């Protein structure tokens, strides 16, 4: 394997996660599907399957897992917590587990007090006494002024850092201009973008450039656009958890055909599009079955001819916010 994300022994190279001091693999296991969210993903994940996936993750060469308070309203964290208790009640040595602080899912409350409740529930469900990395999640559901206000969400999260409950803070959201605004505060070591830097949609380019310039680690989630670039547009014509429009489906089919001409799986090109960008520290892939881990590693190792990339670039949709 000659890819820059594998070493000479074929193992994933670990990279610094910005200025946090943590070292992570260029692939991160996204644990949203483990929360059993059929309304989002259009499929269910039984508990035993989820537990088997987490067990496999902690025995895999991928050392980075990402979850959230909101994934299944705590179900993803609860299931991960069951496995953490099996392995001694802590994150195994060498692994990094990130979660997210969320608004109240029923009332929409996005206050400092709710951030504390969110983090405390995560600690309880995971069975941990501190969290390595917590992202302020989906701040598009409130205002920048509220997040930055005295006693507001950011101040409370920073206080929990000082209390030793959180080691590092990140921000994870949707709208790109909003994410840039948060990165510009200097309060966050990591930023997550999702569904906005894929073969099909590259609207996150300004955010990635800005964060990289400032030394903030970029995590790129959902490089398959939530499935269309993994399963193919015929099997799964959905993008960003909704029905894909006709133009995106057409472009995905054209990309699939271009990949086929070069003997490359569409999913391999979609994954490596993110992996090959040196500004992206890690790429978050949602996984719901143990075998997906090995399949993802195999896709990362597929040789892709240089001449394919310009063909795919030409087929990308004009940048537009979701």
VEXZA-411841 format. One line per 2 residues: number of its first residue (from 1); their letters; for each residue x, y negated, z negated of C-alpha. Coordinates in steps of 0.25 Angstrom, whole numbers, always signed. Example, Ala and Ser with C-alpha at 12.3 -4.5 7.8 and 13.67 -1.06 7.14 Angstrom:
// VEXZA-411841
1) as) +49,+18,-31  +55,+4,-29
END
This chain:
// VEXZA-411841
1) xx) +0,+0,+0  +6,-13,+5
3) xx) -5,-23,+0  +0,-33,-9
5) xx) -11,-29,-20  -4,-15,-21
7) xx) +10,-13,-26  +20,-3,-20
9) xx) +14,+9,-28  +0,+6,-23
11) xx) -5,-1,-36  -12,-14,-37
13) xx) -3,-25,-40  -7,-34,-52
15) xx) -8,-49,-51  -8,-60,-61
17) xx) -22,-65,-63  -19,-80,-62
19) xx) -13,-85,-75  -20,-75,-84
21) xx) -8,-66,-86  -17,-54,-82
23) xx) -13,-45,-70  -24,-39,-61
25) xx) -25,-31,-49  -29,-37,-36
27) xx) -42,-29,-37  -52,-31,-48
29) xx) -64,-22,-51  -76,-30,-51
31) xx) -86,-24,-62  -99,-31,-58
33) xx) -105,-18,-51  -102,-11,-64
35) xx) -113,-20,-71  -123,-12,-62
37) xx) -129,-24,-55  -137,-19,-43
39) xx) -144,-33,-41  -130,-38,-37
41) xx) -123,-26,-31  -135,-18,-26
43) xx) -131,-5,-33  -130,+0,-47
45) xx) -119,+5,-55  -122,+15,-66
47) xx) -115,+14,-79  -106,+27,-77
49) xx) -102,+23,-64  -98,+9,-69
51) xx) -90,+15,-81  -83,+25,-71
53) xx) -79,+13,-63  -73,+5,-75
55) xx) -66,+17,-79  -60,+19,-66
57) xx) -56,+4,-66  -48,+5,-78
59) xx) -40,+17,-72  -38,+10,-59
61) xx) -26,+1,-53  -36,-11,-53
63) xx) -34,-18,-67  -44,-29,-66
65) xx) -59,-28,-68  -70,-39,-68
67) xx) -83,-39,-74  -93,-50,-80
69) xx) -104,-52,-90  -114,-53,-79
71) xx) -111,-40,-72  -124,-32,-75
73) xx) -126,-42,-87  -114,-36,-95
75) xx) -116,-21,-89  -102,-22,-82
77) xx) -95,-26,-94  -103,-16,-103
79) xx) -98,-5,-94  -84,-9,-93
81) xx) -84,-10,-108  -88,+4,-109
83) xx) -76,+8,-102  -67,-1,-110
85) xx) -72,+6,-122  -68,+19,-116
87) xx) -54,+14,-114  -51,+8,-127
89) xx) -60,-5,-128  -51,-14,-120
91) xx) -47,-17,-106  -36,-6,-102
93) xx) -22,-12,-102  -18,-18,-89
95) xx) -33,-21,-84  -40,-34,-84
97) xx) -55,-35,-86  -62,-48,-83
99) xx) -76,-52,-86  -85,-65,-84
101) xx) -93,-74,-93  -107,-76,-88
103) xx) -119,-85,-90  -131,-78,-97
105) xx) -137,-70,-86  -151,-71,-91
107) xx) -152,-86,-94  -141,-92,-86
109) xx) -134,-98,-98  -120,-102,-94
111) xx) -115,-109,-107  -102,-107,-116
113) xx) -110,-99,-126  -114,-90,-114
115) xx) -100,-88,-110  -96,-84,-124
117) xx) -108,-74,-124  -104,-68,-111
119) xx) -90,-66,-115  -94,-60,-129
121) xx) -103,-50,-122  -92,-46,-112
123) xx) -83,-44,-123  -93,-35,-130
125) xx) -97,-27,-118  -83,-25,-114
127) xx) -79,-21,-128  -67,-31,-128
129) xx) -62,-42,-137  -57,-51,-126
131) xx) -58,-52,-111  -47,-54,-102
133) xx) -53,-63,-91  -67,-69,-92
135) xx) -73,-77,-80  -83,-88,-81
137) xx) -93,-81,-72  -102,-88,-61
139) xx) -102,-102,-66  -110,-106,-54
141) xx) -122,-103,-64  -119,-115,-72
143) xx) -111,-128,-69  -97,-132,-70
145) xx) -100,-143,-80  -107,-132,-89
147) xx) -95,-123,-88  -85,-133,-91
149) xx) -93,-140,-102  -89,-141,-117
151) xx) -93,-128,-123  -97,-122,-110
153) xx) -93,-109,-103  -79,-112,-100
155) xx) -76,-118,-114  -82,-106,-121
157) xx) -74,-96,-112  -61,-104,-115
159) xx) -64,-103,-130  -66,-88,-129
161) xx) -52,-88,-122  -47,-95,-134
163) xx) -54,-85,-143  -47,-73,-136
165) xx) -60,-67,-130  -56,-71,-116
167) xx) -42,-71,-110  -44,-78,-97
169) xx) -55,-86,-90  -59,-85,-75
171) xx) -71,-90,-67  -79,-82,-58
173) xx) -90,-87,-49  -96,-89,-35
175) xx) -96,-103,-29  -82,-107,-25
177) xx) -82,-122,-27  -87,-119,-41
179) xx) -76,-109,-44  -65,-119,-39
181) xx) -71,-129,-49  -69,-119,-60
183) xx) -55,-115,-56  -51,-130,-55
185) xx) -54,-131,-70  -41,-123,-73
187) xx) -49,-115,-84  -49,-102,-77
189) xx) -38,-92,-73  -46,-83,-63
191) xx) -57,-86,-53  -66,-75,-47
193) xx) -73,-78,-34  -83,-67,-28
195) xx) -89,-64,-14  -82,-77,-9
197) xx) -69,-72,-4  -72,-60,+5
199) xx) -70,-56,+20  -83,-63,+22
201) xx) -84,-75,+13  -71,-83,+9
203) xx) -78,-95,+3  -69,-93,-10
205) xx) -56,-97,-2  -55,-111,-9
207) xx) -57,-105,-23  -46,-95,-21
209) xx) -36,-105,-15  -39,-115,-27
211) xx) -39,-104,-38  -26,-98,-32
213) xx) -19,-112,-32  -23,-114,-46
215) xx) -18,-101,-51  -31,-96,-54
217) xx) -33,-81,-51  -43,-78,-40
219) xx) -52,-65,-41  -60,-62,-29
221) xx) -72,-54,-31  -81,-47,-21
223) xx) -72,-46,-9  -82,-37,-3
225) xx) -93,-48,-4  -100,-38,-14
227) xx) -100,-27,-4  -102,-30,+10
229) xx) -87,-29,+13  -86,-16,+5
231) xx) -97,-8,+10  -99,-15,+23
233) xx) -110,-24,+28  -119,-13,+33
235) xx) -119,-6,+20  -119,-18,+11
237) xx) -123,-31,+18  -122,-39,+5
239) xx) -113,-51,+1  -111,-57,-13
241) xx) -122,-48,-18  -132,-52,-8
243) xx) -137,-49,+6  -126,-53,+15
245) xx) -131,-63,+26  -130,-58,+41
247) xx) -117,-66,+44  -110,-60,+33
249) xx) -114,-46,+37  -110,-49,+51
251) xx) -96,-53,+47  -95,-41,+37
253) xx) -98,-32,+49  -88,-39,+58
255) xx) -77,-38,+47  -81,-23,+45
257) xx) -79,-21,+60  -66,-28,+60
259) xx) -61,-20,+48  -65,-7,+55
261) xx) -57,-11,+68  -45,-11,+59
263) xx) -48,+1,+51  -50,-7,+38
265) xx) -62,-5,+29  -70,-18,+27
267) xx) -69,-16,+12  -54,-16,+12
269) xx) -53,-29,+20  -63,-35,+11
271) xx) -55,-31,-1  -41,-35,+5
273) xx) -46,-48,+9  -46,-52,-5
275) xx) -34,-44,-10  -25,-50,+1
277) xx) -27,-64,-4  -16,-68,-13
279) xx) -24,-78,-20  -34,-68,-26
281) xx) -29,-61,-38  -39,-50,-38
283) xx) -51,-45,-30  -63,-41,-38
285) xx) -70,-28,-32  -84,-24,-38
287) xx) -83,-9,-41  -94,+0,-46
289) xx) -88,+14,-44  -74,+20,-48
291) xx) -71,+24,-34  -72,+10,-30
293) xx) -58,+7,-37  -50,+16,-28
295) xx) -58,+12,-16  -55,-2,-18
297) xx) -40,+1,-20  -40,+9,-7
299) xx) -47,-3,+1  -36,-12,-5
301) xx) -26,-3,+1  -31,-2,+15
303) xx) -21,-8,+25  -28,-20,+33
305) xx) -21,-25,+45  -18,-40,+45
307) xx) -26,-42,+58  -39,-39,+51
309) xx) -39,-51,+42  -40,-62,+53
311) xx) -52,-54,+59  -59,-53,+45
313) xx) -56,-68,+42  -63,-72,+55
315) xx) -75,-65,+51  -77,-71,+38
317) xx) -89,-80,+35  -87,-95,+34
319) xx) -85,-98,+19  -98,-100,+12
321) xx) -102,-100,-2  -111,-89,-7
END
